[in-house]
Amino acid sequence: MLIPCPVCGMRDAGEYHYRGDATAERPPLAEEAAEPWVRYVYERQNPRGEHLEFWQHVHGCRQFLVVRRNTETHEVFEARLVGPFGQGE
C-alpha cells in the first residue's frame, strides 16, 4: 500500500505507523465520568469501506496525517496533515 505524504511524496506504508480512528469523538476534558472515556479509548468499530485514520510517517518527516482509505481494498484516496490539536483539518 502506498500513502501520499504531503511533505515527502508517495511512500510505502511500511514507513508509517497506524495511530487510530480519526472519526472517534473525544469526550470534553471536563468529563469526569469513566464510561465516556472507556468508550473513547477502548471501544472501536471495525468499519468496512471508506474510513478516516490517523497515521504517523515515522520513517520520514514524522508528521501526523489523516488518511482516507478503503479498509477492504486498501486504496488510499487522500492524505493530509493533521491540523492544530489533532483535529485533522
C-alpha positions as CSV (number, residue, x, y, z in Angstrom):
1,M,0.0,0.0,0.0
2,L,1.3,3.5,-0.9
3,I,0.4,6.6,1.1
4,P,0.9,10.0,-0.4
5,C,2.7,12.1,2.3
6,P,2.1,15.8,1.7
7,V,5.7,16.5,2.8
8,C,7.7,13.6,1.4
9,G,5.6,12.4,-1.5
10,M,4.4,8.9,-2.3
11,R,5.8,6.4,0.3
12,D,5.3,2.7,1.2
13,A,3.0,2.1,4.2
14,G,6.0,0.4,5.9
15,E,7.3,3.9,6.6
16,Y,4.2,4.7,8.7
17,H,2.6,3.7,12.0
18,Y,-1.1,3.4,12.3
19,R,-2.4,5.7,15.1
20,G,-6.1,5.0,15.2
21,D,-9.5,6.0,14.1
22,A,-9.7,9.7,13.0
23,T,-13.5,9.7,13.4
24,A,-13.7,9.0,17.1
25,E,-15.1,11.9,19.1
26,R,-13.2,12.7,22.3
27,P,-15.3,13.5,25.4
28,P,-14.9,17.0,26.8
29,L,-11.8,17.3,29.0
30,A,-14.1,18.3,31.9
31,E,-15.9,14.9,31.7
32,E,-15.4,13.1,35.0
33,A,-17.5,10.0,34.4
34,A,-15.4,7.0,33.4
35,E,-17.9,5.5,30.8
36,P,-17.4,8.1,28.0
37,W,-13.6,7.8,28.4
38,V,-13.8,4.0,28.3
39,R,-15.8,4.1,25.1
40,Y,-13.4,6.6,23.6
41,V,-10.3,4.7,24.4
42,Y,-11.3,1.1,24.2
43,E,-14.4,0.6,22.1
44,R,-13.7,0.9,18.4
45,Q,-15.7,0.0,15.3
46,N,-14.1,-2.1,12.6
47,P,-15.6,-0.4,9.5
48,R,-15.7,-1.9,6.1
49,G,-15.1,0.5,3.2
50,E,-14.0,4.2,3.2
51,H,-12.7,5.4,6.5
52,L,-10.5,8.2,8.0
53,E,-7.5,7.1,10.0
54,F,-4.5,8.7,11.8
55,W,-1.1,7.6,10.6
56,Q,2.4,8.9,11.5
57,H,5.2,9.0,9.0
58,V,7.8,7.6,11.5
59,H,10.5,6.7,8.9
60,G,10.2,10.1,7.1
61,C,9.1,13.5,8.1
62,R,7.5,12.2,11.4
63,Q,4.3,14.2,10.6
64,F,0.8,13.0,11.6
65,L,-1.6,12.5,8.8
66,V,-5.3,11.9,8.3
67,V,-5.6,9.2,5.6
68,R,-8.8,8.5,3.8
69,R,-8.7,4.9,2.5
70,N,-10.9,1.9,1.8
71,T,-10.3,-0.7,4.5
72,E,-11.4,-3.6,2.2
73,T,-9.2,-2.8,-0.9
74,H,-6.5,-0.6,0.9
75,E,-7.0,2.0,-1.8
76,V,-5.8,5.3,-0.5
77,F,-7.8,8.3,-1.7
78,E,-6.0,11.2,0.1
79,A,-3.7,12.1,3.0
80,R,-3.5,15.5,4.7
81,L,-1.5,16.8,7.6
82,V,-3.3,16.8,11.0
83,G,-4.4,20.3,11.9
84,P,-4.0,22.1,15.3
85,F,-4.6,20.0,18.4
86,G,-5.2,16.8,16.3
87,Q,-8.4,17.9,14.7
88,G,-7.5,16.5,11.3
89,E,-8.1,19.7,9.4
